[in-house]
Amino acid sequence: MNGSLYRLASRTATGVALCLAGALTLTASPAAAHGPGPATAGADPLARYHRQHLDWKSCLLGPDDEMGKELQQAGAQCADVTVPLDYDAPDGRTITVAISRIRATGTARRVGALLLNGGGPGGQTIGDPPWVRAAMKQVGERYDVVGVDPRFVGRSTPLDCHWPTGSFIRGAGSGRAGFDRSVTVAEDLADRCRAAAGDVLPYVTTRNTARDMDVVRAALGERRISYLGYSYGTYLGQVYATMFPGRTDRVVLDGVVTADRYNPRLLRGAEPANRHALRGWAAWAAARDADYGLGRTPGRVLAAVERIQAAAGRTPLRVGGYRVDDQLLPVVLLNGLSQDNDAAYADLARAVRDLRRAADGRTVTPSPWLAAALGFVLTGSDSAYGSAQTAILCGDAPAPRSPGVYWRDVQRSRAAYPLFGPVTNNIGPCAFWDPPRERPTTVRDDLPALLVNATGDPRTTYDNARSLRRTWPSSRLVTLRGADQHAVYGVFGSACADAAVNSYLATGRLPATDVTCDRPSG
């Protein structure tokens, strides 16, 4: 189960999980004989990376590699791109960035390469070309669709701090004792990463990921690239377009993160949208009380959630082999609120039903979705994901260092948003991280991009998209109205939104005006 702050985790909309040190192996490209050779005196210091030969091969790593099977069935091939760990020392240590590619078949009208990023930060993207290519329909024939696992993510050179969790995110609990536990955990997670991977942490940043993207562009033989970024990937797209002006063609940013809001406390300000999404789910569950038994009205469903939270605050709930307290329960709920469809809502309803039974003292075997969500946050099975995500956030921008700042924010938000405020404002490992090596990127003033956002997005709120639209007058905004949905194109099933994106990818012409799409009835 992949998880994230701001990531498209599943195109089947089963939910976006929330999502961190350990052994880090830095090696040269497995295809070193085909990779960059020594730099030539007087030459561009990155020339050997830009001109490297890519050894394309099967994406299938073994009989149990389901992602590799999907890529192979779609006709994709994979390669490793060698990049410098430190772009200020290009003749020093190297790492690899894993990419996949479905080549264009309509070569006579080929546009070029479309690079993808599914968000996170720290989310794996190498497996995305098959479903993105399907969403593009006929226009996909004109693109090489390229998935890129960012540095230290997925199949790229790994980073794993060997955490006992896949996410640093926790609630602060109901009182000071819970918050103090959060401080201890956050400091411990930071110390683990510093001990295990301190030599590379300064280079785990969005700016370096953007530099890697430009090496990928050159290694693919492209003068310019088109780009499709979801969630955190929208911020990466803005950074790339700023650092490498003139090297983008068609840019689609879906689920917008704005540069002025991007920092280690990304979830702050999302409380109203998540409360709205929770109420929407409660109405859905109330209409299906015969199936889930959570209450016949939205108010009763929400009251059941409040009772479960109160019970978890008194004594951790026993759910299978896990213990769920009032610091974890809101994270589970937040985790279930990112996809606005029957399948995701049913997963959350079954989870809440299980949690209510546990609150009543009954023996519970968690539903598959709940078991995966709890395994993600309460075991180290996804430690690598959390490690990379946190390293990127902490490496990009500084966070407040005083625990008192977070405690005041938690207390202030708790009054208006008692369930989610203590999560979105809580302390994390970045409070104990070393300062970033570079300043955050000042994003360019304007870019003719296509922005896409749902009005009720609980992760990347609609205000972000409207703000970037005002900043970039040359851009256009596709709004999905009436959906509490994170990530729209090719994910939600809006024919209107998908058609707007595909028209732009086909012609390179943005809509004459902003586009509003209503949520399909039913």
N, C-alpha and C positions, 0 to 999 in steps of 0.2 A: 504494500500500500504506500504509494508516494504521498507526501504531505507538504504543505507550504503555508506561508503567510499569504502570498499573492501568486498563486500558481494554478494553471489549468491542469488539474490532476487527472481528470478522466473525461474523455469526450462522451462517455456514456452517462455522465452526470450523476455518478453515485456519490459525489461529494468531494469537496476539496479539503483535505486534512490540513491542520495547522502544524506547522512545524516550527546535534550540533556536534583529551584530544587524544593519543594513539599513534600508531606507526604510519608514517607517510613515506612512500617509496617514490623517488624521483629518478626516472630513467630516461635514456634517449629513446627516440622513436623505435618501435619494434622493427620498422623497415629502415634501419639506419643507413643501409647501403644505398637506399634511394632518397634519403633525406638530405638536409643541407650539409654541404661540406664547409671547409674553413673559409672564413671571410677573406676577400681579396683586398689588399691594401688600396685605400683611396676609394673603394666602392661604397655604395649605400650599405650601411651596417646591417640592414635587414634583407639585403638582396638574396642571400642564400636561403632565407626562409620563403621569400616571395616566389622563388624559382624552383622550389623543391618539387621533386616528382612524387606524386601520390600513388601508392600501391593499393589499388582498389581490389577488394576481396569480398567473400561472402560475409554477411552480417551475422550469420548463425554461429553461436559459440558452442553449441552442444545440443543434445536431444531435448533438454528441458528448457531451452531458451525460447520462451513464447514470443518475446518481442522480436528476436531474430527470425523466427518463423514467419511472422507477419511481414517483416521487411523483405524477406526472401520471396514470399508469395507475391509481393507488390513489385518485384523486379528491382529492389534497391540493392546497392552495394555500399560497403563501408571502407573507410580509410582513416589513418591516423595522421594528423598534421603536426609537425614539430614546431614549437614556438619557444622563445626564450622565457625562462622564469622571470627574469628582470629585464625589461626593455632598455634600461640604462646600461646593461652589461650583456649585450646580445651574443657575445662570445663565451658567456658563462654557461651555467646549468640550463638544460632544456627540459621541457615537459611536453606531453602530447595532448592534443585536443581531438576527440573522436567525432567523426562526421559520417552521415549517411546521405545517399543521394538516389533519387529516382530521376532518371534523365528524361529530358523532353523528347517526345516522339514527333511532334509537329515541327521539325527542324526548319522548314522553309519559313515559318513565321515565329521562330524562337525569340523570346524576349530576353532571357538570360537566367541567372540563378536567383531563386527565392530562398533566402535564409530564414530559419525559424528559431524562435525561442518561446518556450511554454511557460516561463515565469519562475517564481519561487520566492526570492532568489535561491538558486541551487537545484532547480528542477531539471530533470533529464529530458532532452528534446530529441535525441537521436532516433527514437521510435515513432516520431510524429509524422514523417512524410506520407505514409500510406493514407491516413485519414484526412490530412490536409489536402492531399492530391485528389481524394474523392470529393471533398467539399468544393474544390475548384471546378469540378465538372470539365467541360471541354477546354476551358482556358488553361487547365493544368497541363495539357499536352504541349504547351508552348514554354514551359518552365522546367529547368532542373530544380526540383524541390529538395532542399538540403536541410537536414536536421543537424544541429551542432550541440553536443554536450559541452557546456562551458568548462573552463579550466577547473580541475579538482572535482568535477561532477560526473557521475555515471561511469561511462567507459573511458573517460579521459583520465589522466594521471590522478589518482585518488587522494582524498584527504579524509581521514577518519580519526577523530579524537577519542574513540572508544568510550563514548558516553553511555550511561544506563538509560538513555531516552533518545527518541528521534526528534525531540523538540524542546526548546528552552521555554516555551510558553506555558505559564501556569497562572491561575488566579491568585490573588493575595489572601483569599479566605475571608472570614468574617471579622477578624480582629488583628491586633498588632502581632500576635504570635505567628499567625499564618504568614504575614508579610515578612517577618524576621526569618522564617524558614526559607522564603523565596530568595532573600538576600544571600543566605548561606549557600543555597543551591546554585544561584547564578555565579557566585564567586568561585565555587568549586568547578563548574563547567568551564569557566574562563581559564582557570589554572590548569586543567587537564589539556586544553588545546595549546596553551603556551608551552607546557612541558613536552608535548608530543610533536608539535609542528611549528614551534615558534620561529624557525628559520624561514618558513615560507609564508606565514600568515600575512606579512606586509604586502604580499603580491597577489592575494586573493581578493580582487577588487573588480568592480564593474568597468573601470577604465582599462584595466588589463584585459578583461574579457572583450571589450571593444577593439583593443589592439589585436587580439587574437582573431577576431572576426575579419579584420582587414588582411591579416596573413592568409586566412582561408580564402577570402576573395581573390587575392593575387595568385594563390596556389591553384585555384580553379580556373585561372586564366581570364577572369572577368575584370573589365574596366570599372563597372559599377554593379551593385547588387540591389535587388529588391528585398524587402524585409517584411515579415509578418511576426509581430510580437504580441504575446498575451500577458496581461497583468504586469509583474515586475519586468517582463520582456519589453513593455512599452517604454520603461525608463531606460533600459539598455539601448533601445532603438534611438532614443533622444540623445544619449551620450555618444553613440556611434556617429550619428549625423552631425553632431557638433564637432567631434574630434577629427572627422574625415569628411569635410564638406566637399560636395561634388561627386561623392562615390556612392550615392544612393539613387535609385530610380523610383520605384513605386513602394510606398511605405504605408503599411496598415498597422495601427496600434489599437488593440482590442482590450478593454478593461484598463482604463488609463490611470497611471501613476504620474503625478506631476513632480518635477524636480524640487520645487519648494517644500513639498511634503515628504520627500524621500529621505528617510533617516532610520536609525535602528528601532524607532518607536512607530513603525508603520501603521499599526492598527489603531492608534489614537485618532479619535474623531469618527470611527466607524460604529460607535455605539447606537446612534439612532437608526441607521440602516439595518443593523442586526436585530434590534428590537422590532422593527417593522417586519423583517423577514420571519422572526419567531412568531409574531402575531399571524402572519399569513399562513405559516405552517399549522398553527393552532386551529385556525378556521378549517383548514383541509382535514386535520385529524378529527375535529368535532363532527364534520360531515360524514366521517367513517367510524363513528363510535362503535358500531356493531363489529367492526374488524379489530379495533385496537383497544377499546374500552377505556379511553383516557378522559372522556367527558363529552356530553352532548352539546356543549356550547364552547366557543373559544375561551371564554373566561374560566370555565372549569378545567380545560386543558392546561391553561397557564397556571391555574392554582395548583394543579398536580405537579407541574415543574417546580413551583416554589416550595411545595412540601418536600419534594425529593432533595432540593438544595439544602433545606433546613435540616433534614435527617442526615445528610452527608456531613453537615457541619457538626452534628452531635457525635456521630460515630461513623467512620468510613464504611461505605456500603460494600458488602461482599458480592462480587460479580464474577462467578467462576473462580479463577485463581487470582483475581485482581482485587485491589482495594481502592475505592473511589471516594475521595473526600471532597470538601467544598472548594478546594483549590483546583481540582481536576474536572469536576462536573460541568462548570460553565465552558471549559475548553472543549469537551465532548459536544455540547450543544452548539457552540460556535462552529465547530468542525462540520456539523451537519447542515449548516445554513449557508450554502453557496450556490446550489443548483436548484432551480425552481421547476421541478417536474415530479410526477407521481413516484418514480422509482426512488429518487433521493428522499422525498418526503416519507415514503413508506419505510425506508431504512431508519430514519430518525424516529419515526413513531414506534417501531419495534424496539429500538434502543431505549426510548423513554419508558415503554411498557416494562422492559426488563429491569430498568433502574427503579421503577416504582415498586416492583415485586421485591427487589432487594431491600428497599427502604421499609417494606412491610415485614422484613425478616425472613423472607422465603428464600429457598435455595434456587439459584439462577444459573442457567447455562446461557451465556450471552449470544445474541444473534450474530451472524457472520460479520456484519458491518461494525457492530459494537466491539466484538472481539478484536477486529483489526485495528479499530481506533484506539482501544486500550493498549494493545500490544505495541502500537506505534509510540505512545507517550510513556509507557511504563516498562519498556524493555529496550535493550540496545540494538534491536534488529535493524533499525534505520538510523543508527548513530552517524553513518557517513553523510546522510542527507542533512541532518541537523547540524553537523560539524561544518559542512560547506556553506549552508545557508547563513549561519551565524558569522562565519569568517568573512563572508561578503558584506553583510550588513555592518559589522564592526569595522571592517577595513575601508568602507566607503565614507563614513561620516561619524563624527564623535557623538557620544551620548552623555547625558548628565552623569556625573560620577558620585554624587551624594545620594545615599539611600533616602535621605529626607525629602528630596525633590519628588521621588516616586511615591512615597507615602502620602505626601500632601495631595498629589494628583489622584491617587487611589481614593482617598477620603472625599475629595471634591466630586469625583465622578460617581462615587457610590450612591450619593444622595439622589441623583437623577436616574442612574442606570445601575441598580444594585446587583444585577446578574453579570453584565458584561463589563462595566466600568473597571472593576478590580482586575480584570484580565488585560484589557487593552492599555491600561496605564501602569501595569506592574513592572518591576525591575527585571532586567535581563543581563546576560553575560557581558554585553558591550559596556556596562558601567565599570567593568574591571579589566577591560581590554587595553592594550597599548594604543597610543594615538595613531590615527591613520597616517600613512606615508605621504599621501597626496591630498590636496584640497578637493572637496566635491566639485563636480563639473558645473560650470555656469552654462546652462543649456542655451542654444541659439535662439534668436528672437523669433524666427519664423521658419516653417517648413511646410511645403504643400503635401500634407499627409492626410490619410483617411482615418479618422478616429471613430471608434465604435464603443458604445457603452449602454448598458441597461439602466433604467432609472432607479431600480431598487437594488443595484449591485451591493452586496454586503461587504465585499472586500475592497474593491476600488470604486469608491462612491461616485455617483454621477456628477457631483460638484467638481471632481477632478477633471472630467472630460470637458465640462463647460469652461473651466478655467483655462485649460490648454487651448481650447478652441478660440478663446478671446486673445490669448497670447500669440497664437499662430493664425492670423487672418487669412492666410492662403490655404489653410486646411479646411476640411469639411467634417461634420459630425453626423454619424448615423446613430440615432437614438432608438433603442428598443423600449417602448413605453409599457409599463404595467407588469414588469417581470422582476422578481428578486433574484437576479441571475448574474453570476460571475462568468464572463467570457461568453460571447454570442456567436461569432462567425464559425459555422461548421459544428457548433456545439448544441445550441439551444433548439434549432429547427425552425428559425424564422426565415421563410423564403424571401421576404422583403429585404432583410439585412444581408443575407447571403448573396442575393442578386446585386445589391449595391456594391459589395466588395468585389464580386467577380467581374462586374462591368468595369470597375476601375482597373483591376488587374489585366483585363483584356485590352483596354484602350489606352491606359495611362492618363485618362482624363477624369478629374474629380467631378462629382455632381455639381451642377450649377448652383445649387443651394443645399443647405443641410437637409437630411432625410430623416423622417420620423416613421417608425414601424410600430404598429400596435401588436401587442401580444395576441397570437392566434387564440380564438375562443376554444375552450375545451382542452 
